[in-house]
Amino acid sequence: MYEQDGGPAYHGICSFPLGLEDGRIHYGQLSSSSQHENNPADAGRLNIVPNIRVMEPGWSPIPEDPQPYFQVDFLEPTWISGVVTQGNDRMGGYLTKYRLAFASQSGLFTDFTANGKFDGPAKVFEVQMVGRTPVTRWLGRLVRAQYIRVIPVQFRHTFYLRVEVLGCRGDEQVTTSPPGVGKVTVQHCKPGHFVCHHSKECIPVSLLCDGQPNCKDYSDEISC
């Protein structure tokens, strides 16, 4: 479906479009730091086509925005495995680098890091968003979050961005096998519960990322 960039072992199990393109994510779930008059966050959906032919498709921040971002609220904790970005056909402006930030229900955002550590350096994803060919960047690990921000790091002139987020919803926990095995197990708890990675306990989803380990293996506090 999308150009893939070294997808991890779990892609195909937890790598489904989460609803920007097909409208399952509604208008009120998309927001941004700023916007051009005709290019709000709701225009930042993958493959969207504007009603007016002369308009450029996609979200676009105002030039004066010191820290632009495009934000999605999934309304519940969601597993995220990758991001698809898409530009437009005009060569005047384009995005070349971006980073990601995630937040739980508390709304406190943390950068997605290259090494997976809370205080590690933010991972920068390189793209060349010239033309409308979608480009996928996999995270390399699963992140569970309610909010995601796509934060432009480097761009040329005015750019227009369209996005899809890949992952899986629901209360299923996806566990990757050791590197090279290429196998995934999907385990289930009752609705509203989380299965601990190694101890296999089921705990309420409300206890995820609350600062207190509720799993014996501390897995409910990973990627918070």
C-alpha positions in Angstrom: 0.0 0.0 0.0 2.8 2.4 0.9 6.5 2.7 0.1 8.2 0.8 3.0 11.5 1.7 4.6 12.9 -1.3 6.4 9.7 -2.3 8.2 10.2 -4.1 11.5 9.2 -7.7 12.2 5.7 -6.7 13.4 4.7 -4.8 10.3 1.7 -6.6 8.8 0.4 -7.4 12.3 0.3 -3.9 13.8 0.7 -1.7 10.7 -2.8 -0.8 9.7 -3.9 2.8 8.7 -5.5 4.3 11.8 -8.0 6.4 10.0 -6.8 9.8 8.7 -7.3 8.9 5.0 -10.7 7.1 5.4 -12.2 9.6 7.9 -12.4 7.3 10.9 -10.4 10.0 12.7 -12.8 12.9 12.8 -12.3 16.7 12.3 -12.1 17.5 16.0 -9.2 14.9 16.5 -6.8 16.9 14.3 -5.1 20.1 15.4 -1.9 22.1 14.6 0.3 24.8 16.0 -0.9 27.2 13.3 -2.4 27.0 9.8 -2.8 28.9 6.5 -6.3 30.0 6.0 -7.2 27.2 3.5 -4.8 24.6 4.9 -6.0 23.6 8.4 -5.0 20.4 10.2 -8.1 18.6 8.8 -6.6 19.1 5.3 -3.5 17.0 6.4 -5.1 13.7 5.5 -3.3 11.3 3.2 -4.4 11.6 -0.4 -6.9 14.3 0.4 -8.0 16.3 -2.7 -9.3 19.9 -2.1 -12.7 21.0 -3.5 -11.1 24.0 -5.1 -8.7 23.2 -7.9 -6.3 26.1 -7.3 -5.8 25.1 -3.6 -2.8 23.0 -2.5 -3.8 19.9 -0.6 -2.4 19.4 2.9 -1.8 21.1 6.2 0.5 24.1 6.1 1.7 26.3 9.0 2.2 30.0 8.8 5.7 31.2 8.1 6.0 32.9 11.4 5.3 29.7 13.4 8.5 29.1 15.5 7.6 25.5 16.3 5.1 24.1 13.9 3.4 20.7 14.5 0.6 18.6 13.2 -1.3 16.6 16.0 -3.6 13.6 16.1 -5.7 12.6 19.0 -6.8 8.9 18.9 -9.1 9.4 21.9 -7.7 6.3 23.5 -4.3 4.6 24.0 -3.3 3.2 20.6 -0.4 1.2 19.3 1.7 3.1 16.8 4.3 1.6 14.5 4.9 4.0 11.6 4.0 7.3 9.9 3.2 7.9 6.2 3.9 11.4 4.9 3.0 12.9 1.5 3.8 16.2 -0.1 2.4 17.9 -3.3 3.3 18.4 -6.9 4.7 21.9 -6.6 8.5 22.3 -6.2 8.4 25.6 -4.4 8.4 24.1 -0.9 8.8 20.7 0.7 9.6 19.0 4.0 12.9 17.2 4.4 13.1 16.2 8.1 10.7 15.7 10.9 10.6 14.2 14.4 7.8 12.7 16.5 6.4 13.3 20.0 3.9 11.3 21.9 1.6 11.8 24.9 -0.6 9.7 27.0 -4.0 10.9 28.3 -2.2 13.4 30.5 -1.2 15.4 27.4 2.5 15.6 28.4 4.5 15.2 25.2 7.9 13.4 25.1 10.1 13.1 22.0 10.4 9.8 20.2 14.1 8.9 20.8 16.6 7.0 18.7 17.7 4.7 21.5 14.3 4.2 23.2 15.5 5.9 26.4 13.4 8.7 28.0 16.4 11.2 28.0 17.9 10.0 24.7 18.3 12.2 21.6 15.2 12.8 19.5 15.1 10.6 16.4 15.0 12.7 13.2 13.3 11.1 10.2 14.6 12.2 6.8 12.3 12.5 3.8 12.2 14.4 0.6 8.6 15.4 0.3 8.6 16.6 -3.3 5.7 15.2 -5.3 2.8 13.3 -3.9 4.3 9.8 -3.6 3.6 8.6 0.0 6.7 7.7 2.1 6.6 5.4 5.1 9.0 5.7 8.0 8.8 2.8 10.6 9.5 3.5 14.2 11.4 0.3 14.7 9.4 -0.4 17.9 5.8 -0.1 19.0 4.7 3.0 21.0 1.4 3.2 22.9 0.0 6.7 23.1 -3.2 8.7 22.7 -1.6 11.7 20.9 1.1 12.0 18.2 2.7 15.1 16.9 4.6 15.3 13.6 7.1 18.1 14.1 8.8 19.6 11.0 12.5 20.0 11.6 13.8 21.1 8.2 11.8 22.3 5.2 12.1 24.6 2.2 9.7 27.5 1.9 6.0 26.9 2.3 5.2 23.2 2.5 2.0 21.2 2.4 1.8 18.0 4.4 -0.6 15.0 4.3 -0.3 12.2 6.9 -1.4 8.7 7.8 -0.4 6.9 11.0 0.1 3.2 11.1 -0.5 0.8 14.0 -3.4 -1.1 15.7 -6.2 -0.3 18.1 -8.0 -2.1 20.8 -6.8 -3.9 23.9 -4.5 -6.3 22.1 -0.8 -6.3 23.1 1.6 -7.0 20.2 4.9 -8.6 21.3 7.8 -8.8 18.9 10.1 -11.8 18.8 13.9 -11.5 19.1 15.7 -9.8 16.2 15.8 -12.0 13.1 13.0 -14.3 14.1 10.3 -12.3 12.2 7.5 -13.8 14.3 4.8 -12.0 16.3 2.5 -13.2 19.0 -0.7 -11.4 19.7 -2.2 -11.9 23.2 -5.5 -10.8 24.5 -6.9 -9.7 27.8 -10.4 -8.7 28.6 -11.6 -5.4 27.1 -10.0 -2.5 28.9 -7.0 -4.5 30.1 -3.3 -4.7 29.2 -1.2 -7.9 29.1 2.2 -7.5 30.7 5.0 -8.5 28.3 6.7 -11.3 30.2 4.7 -12.0 33.3 1.4 -12.3 31.2 -0.6 -10.6 33.9 -3.7 -8.5 32.8 -4.0 -5.1 34.4 -6.5 -2.2 33.7 -5.5 0.1 30.8 -6.0 3.0 33.2 -2.9 1.9 35.1 -0.6 2.3 32.0 2.1 5.0 32.3 0.9 6.2 35.7 4.4 6.3 37.1 3.9 3.2 39.2 4.9 -0.3 37.9 1.9 -2.6 38.1 3.4 -5.4 36.1 6.0 -7.5 37.7 8.2 -6.9 34.6 7.6 -3.1 34.6 6.3 -3.3 31.1 3.3 -1.1 31.8 5.8 1.8 32.2 7.7 1.2 28.9 7.6 3.8 26.2 5.9 6.3 28.4 
